[in-house]
């Protein structure tokens, strides 16, 4: 079987497809409401995923800084305000090692994925 690197895909595309298995994409939106987020996780060098309380998963592919996304990185807090395309986010690693790298991660549009 060919690897993701062989076909030119980003390193985390296979992992992202596995995370979204069985979900259908909707129309991208430019903002999501932070207080409705129940969980946040990262697909290495590819995307930040936001699970909402209703089960919808929003995928944001950074427009800048995707190379700084690591599998063990987490968003420190989401808060009640909206998260919007172009916003910068601070990612930390377990154990409080601080912000990852020296590049800012800027969010892309948020594509909702729901179960059919």
C-alpha positions in Angstrom: 0.0 0.0 0.0 1.2 3.5 -0.8 1.9 5.8 2.1 0.4 9.3 2.5 3.9 10.8 1.8 4.0 8.9 -1.5 0.8 10.3 -2.8 1.6 13.9 -1.8 -1.0 14.1 1.1 -0.3 15.9 4.3 1.1 13.7 7.0 -2.1 13.6 9.1 -4.7 13.1 6.3 -5.0 9.4 7.1 -5.5 10.1 10.8 -8.0 12.8 10.0 -10.0 10.5 7.8 -10.0 7.9 10.6 -11.2 10.5 13.1 -14.1 11.6 10.9 -15.0 8.0 9.8 -18.8 7.9 9.1 -19.3 11.7 9.3 -20.5 13.8 6.4 -19.1 17.3 5.8 -21.3 20.4 5.8 -20.8 24.0 4.6 -17.8 25.7 6.2 -18.5 28.5 8.6 -16.2 31.3 9.7 -16.8 31.1 13.5 -18.0 28.7 16.2 -19.2 29.5 19.7 -16.6 28.6 22.3 -19.0 27.8 25.1 -20.5 25.0 23.0 -17.2 23.2 22.6 -16.9 20.0 24.7 -13.6 18.7 23.5 -10.6 19.8 21.4 -7.9 17.6 19.8 -5.2 17.9 17.1 -4.4 15.8 14.1 -0.7 16.2 13.6 0.4 18.8 11.1 -3.2 18.9 9.6 -6.1 20.2 11.7 -7.6 21.1 15.0 -10.9 19.4 15.7 -13.6 20.9 18.0 -16.4 18.5 19.3 -19.5 20.4 20.1 -22.0 19.4 22.8 -24.5 18.3 20.1 -21.9 15.8 18.7 -20.9 17.8 15.6 -17.2 17.9 15.0 -15.8 21.1 13.4 -12.5 20.8 11.6 -10.2 23.8 11.2 -7.2 23.5 8.9 -4.8 26.2 10.0 -4.1 28.9 7.4 -0.7 29.4 9.1 1.4 27.2 11.4 0.1 23.7 10.6 3.6 22.4 10.8 3.5 23.3 14.6 0.5 21.0 15.3 1.6 18.0 17.3 -0.5 15.0 18.3 0.0 15.7 22.0 -0.9 19.5 21.7 -4.0 20.8 23.3 -5.7 24.2 23.3 -5.3 25.6 26.8 -8.9 26.9 27.0 -11.7 27.7 24.6 -13.8 30.1 26.7 -17.2 31.4 25.9 -16.3 33.8 23.0 -16.4 32.8 19.4 -13.5 31.3 17.7 -13.1 32.6 14.1 -11.2 32.0 11.0 -7.9 33.9 11.2 -7.8 33.8 15.1 -4.5 32.7 16.6 -4.5 29.9 19.2 -2.0 28.9 21.8 -1.3 25.2 22.0 0.4 23.5 25.0 1.7 20.0 25.6 0.9 17.8 28.5 2.9 18.7 31.6 2.6 22.5 31.0 5.6 22.8 28.7 4.2 26.0 27.2 3.4 27.2 23.7 4.7 24.9 21.0 7.4 26.4 18.8 7.7 30.0 17.7 5.1 30.0 15.0 1.6 31.2 15.5 -1.2 28.8 14.5 -4.0 30.7 12.7 -7.3 29.0 12.3 -8.9 28.3 9.0 -12.6 28.0 8.3 -14.6 25.5 10.4 -16.1 22.6 8.4 -18.8 20.8 10.4 -18.9 17.0 10.2 -22.1 15.2 11.4 -23.2 11.6 11.5 -25.8 10.9 8.8 
